[in-house]
Amino acid sequence: MVIGAGAEKVWGDEQSKMVCNTKQPGCTNVCYDQAFPISHIRFWTMQIIFVSTPTLMYLGHVMHIIHKEKKLRKYLQNQANGQGVKQPKYTNEKGKVEIKGDLLASYLTSVIFKILLEAAFIVGQYYLYGFVMIPKIVCTRYPCPYTVECFMSRPTEKTVFIIFMLIVSCVSLLLNIIEMFYLICRRSRRHNKLTLNS
């Protein structure tokens, strides 16, 4: 939502408003490509898609389990005694999902993948662009006739937006790390409780 609302307006002119001190055809394009191998907007869109994918896969797994256990509950209701038949493992009588066992493991896996992807995109952004929009780009690529200087439009505004997106990514990363430790602690507490009871 933030990308659609604000970033498009800030970065919509990044190539068209970049001014270089040469009129050589194609020079501005290659200088832009040197400075921005991938547009910030596209990079952040890819980040959102990649970081959301583990959650979507986990939700698909949950939906599959819920569907299987609903079928199992219907089967158990139709059976007279239900003895010797596998009981639903992840849903209670009301159909509420309990995160434990394989479901907890797949959720923890999705959180770990989100942490890795979020960290990879933060590092990737640093290596591709840095965290500050430099107003002047020096370019020596062909077809530029000599060392060309190009100037970005609104570099301060773009820097503010880059820092905002970096903060959002870091907060997301931190929350995922906290959630991972919470899940691991909860799982070990439950395991210790079961060990003491048996």
C-alpha positions as CSV (number, residue, x, y, z in Angstrom):
1,M,0.0,0.0,0.0
2,V,2.8,2.4,0.9
3,I,4.6,1.5,-2.4
4,G,1.4,2.2,-4.4
5,A,0.6,5.4,-2.6
6,G,3.9,7.2,-2.1
7,A,6.7,5.4,-3.9
8,E,5.2,5.6,-7.4
9,K,4.9,9.4,-7.1
10,V,8.5,9.8,-5.7
11,W,10.1,7.4,-8.2
12,G,7.8,7.8,-11.2
13,D,10.3,10.3,-12.7
14,E,13.6,8.7,-11.8
15,Q,14.7,8.0,-15.4
16,S,12.9,10.8,-17.3
17,K,14.1,13.6,-14.9
18,M,17.7,12.4,-14.7
19,V,19.9,15.0,-16.4
20,C,23.3,14.3,-17.8
21,N,25.9,16.8,-19.0
22,T,25.9,15.3,-22.6
23,K,23.4,15.0,-25.4
24,Q,24.9,11.7,-26.7
25,P,22.0,9.4,-27.6
26,G,21.7,6.5,-25.2
27,C,24.2,7.8,-22.7
28,T,21.5,8.8,-20.2
29,N,20.0,5.3,-20.5
30,V,23.2,3.4,-19.8
31,C,24.1,5.7,-16.9
32,Y,20.7,5.1,-15.4
33,D,21.2,1.3,-15.8
34,Q,24.6,1.6,-14.2
35,A,23.1,3.4,-11.2
36,F,19.9,1.4,-10.9
37,P,20.2,-2.2,-12.2
38,I,16.6,-2.7,-10.9
39,S,14.2,0.1,-10.0
40,H,13.6,0.7,-6.3
41,I,9.8,0.2,-6.9
42,R,10.4,-3.2,-8.6
43,F,12.9,-4.2,-6.0
44,W,10.5,-3.5,-3.1
45,T,7.6,-5.2,-5.0
46,M,9.8,-8.3,-5.4
47,Q,10.7,-8.0,-1.7
48,I,7.0,-8.0,-0.7
49,I,6.2,-11.0,-3.0
50,F,9.2,-13.1,-1.8
51,V,8.7,-12.3,1.9
52,S,5.0,-13.1,1.7
53,T,5.5,-16.4,-0.1
54,P,6.4,-18.5,3.0
55,T,3.3,-17.3,4.8
56,L,1.1,-18.1,1.8
57,M,2.6,-21.6,1.6
58,Y,2.0,-22.1,5.3
59,L,-1.6,-21.0,4.9
60,G,-2.0,-23.5,2.1
61,H,-0.7,-26.2,4.4
62,V,-3.1,-25.1,7.1
63,M,-6.1,-25.1,4.7
64,H,-5.1,-28.6,3.5
65,I,-4.9,-29.9,7.2
66,I,-8.3,-28.3,8.0
67,H,-9.9,-29.9,5.0
68,K,-8.4,-33.3,5.9
69,E,-9.6,-33.0,9.5
70,K,-13.1,-31.9,8.5
71,K,-13.4,-35.0,6.4
72,L,-12.1,-37.1,9.3
73,R,-14.6,-35.5,11.7
74,K,-17.5,-36.3,9.3
75,Y,-16.2,-39.8,9.0
76,L,-16.0,-40.2,12.8
77,Q,-19.6,-38.8,13.2
78,N,-20.9,-41.5,10.8
79,Q,-19.1,-44.3,12.5
80,A,-20.8,-45.9,15.5
81,N,-18.0,-46.2,18.0
82,G,-15.0,-44.5,16.2
83,Q,-12.5,-46.8,18.0
84,G,-9.3,-47.7,16.2
85,V,-9.8,-44.7,13.9
86,K,-7.2,-41.9,13.8
87,Q,-8.5,-38.9,15.7
88,P,-8.1,-35.3,14.5
89,K,-4.7,-34.0,15.6
90,Y,-4.7,-30.3,14.8
91,T,-8.3,-29.2,15.3
92,N,-10.5,-29.4,18.4
93,E,-14.3,-30.2,18.4
94,K,-15.2,-26.6,17.4
95,G,-12.8,-26.8,14.4
96,K,-10.3,-24.4,15.9
97,V,-6.7,-25.1,14.7
98,E,-4.1,-25.7,17.3
99,I,-0.5,-25.0,16.2
100,K,1.5,-28.0,17.3
101,G,3.5,-30.9,15.9
102,D,4.1,-30.7,12.1
103,L,1.9,-27.6,11.9
104,L,4.2,-25.8,14.4
105,A,7.3,-27.0,12.5
106,S,6.0,-25.7,9.2
107,Y,5.0,-22.4,10.7
108,L,8.5,-22.1,12.3
109,T,10.0,-23.0,8.9
110,S,8.0,-20.2,7.2
111,V,9.1,-17.7,9.9
112,I,12.8,-18.7,9.4
113,F,12.4,-18.3,5.6
114,K,10.9,-14.9,6.1
115,I,13.8,-13.8,8.3
116,L,16.3,-15.0,5.7
117,L,14.5,-13.4,2.8
118,E,14.0,-10.1,4.7
119,A,17.7,-10.0,5.6
120,A,18.8,-10.9,2.1
121,F,16.7,-8.0,0.7
122,I,18.1,-5.5,3.2
123,V,21.7,-6.6,2.3
124,G,20.8,-6.6,-1.4
125,Q,19.4,-3.1,-1.2
126,Y,22.6,-1.9,0.5
127,Y,24.8,-3.5,-2.2
128,L,22.7,-2.4,-5.1
129,Y,22.0,1.2,-4.1
130,G,23.1,2.0,-0.6
131,F,20.7,3.7,1.9
132,V,21.2,7.2,0.6
133,M,20.3,8.5,-2.8
134,I,23.4,10.2,-4.2
135,P,22.5,13.2,-6.3
136,K,25.4,12.9,-8.7
137,I,26.2,9.7,-10.7
138,V,29.5,9.5,-12.6
139,C,29.3,7.3,-15.7
140,T,31.9,6.1,-18.2
141,R,30.0,3.5,-20.1
142,Y,29.7,3.3,-23.8
143,P,28.1,5.2,-25.7
144,C,29.1,8.1,-23.4
145,P,31.9,10.0,-25.2
146,Y,33.8,10.8,-21.9
147,T,33.2,10.7,-18.2
148,V,29.7,11.9,-17.8
149,E,28.0,13.3,-14.7
150,C,24.3,12.7,-14.3
151,F,22.0,14.3,-11.7
152,M,19.0,12.7,-10.0
153,S,15.8,14.6,-9.4
154,R,14.7,15.0,-5.7
155,P,17.5,12.9,-4.1
156,T,16.6,14.0,-0.5
157,E,12.9,13.0,-0.9
158,K,14.1,9.7,-2.3
159,T,16.5,9.2,0.5
160,V,13.7,9.8,3.1
161,F,11.6,7.1,1.3
162,I,14.5,4.7,1.2
163,I,15.1,5.1,4.9
164,F,11.4,4.6,5.6
165,M,11.3,1.4,3.6
166,L,14.5,0.3,5.4
167,I,12.9,0.9,8.8
168,V,9.8,-1.0,7.8
169,S,12.0,-4.0,6.6
170,C,14.0,-3.9,9.9
171,V,10.9,-3.8,12.0
172,S,9.5,-6.8,10.1
173,L,12.8,-8.6,10.5
174,L,12.9,-7.9,14.2
175,L,9.3,-9.1,14.7
176,N,10.0,-12.3,12.8
177,I,13.1,-12.9,15.0
178,I,11.0,-12.3,18.2
179,E,8.3,-14.6,16.9
180,M,10.8,-17.4,16.1
181,F,12.3,-17.2,19.6
182,Y,8.8,-17.2,21.1
183,L,7.8,-20.3,19.1
184,I,11.0,-22.1,20.0
185,C,10.6,-21.3,23.8
186,R,7.0,-22.3,23.7
187,R,7.8,-25.6,22.0
188,S,10.6,-26.4,24.5
189,R,8.3,-25.5,27.5
190,R,5.6,-27.8,26.1
191,H,8.2,-30.5,25.5
192,N,9.5,-30.2,29.1
193,K,6.0,-30.2,30.5
194,L,5.2,-33.4,28.6
195,T,8.5,-35.0,29.8
196,L,7.7,-34.2,33.5
197,N,4.2,-35.5,33.2
198,S,5.3,-38.9,31.8
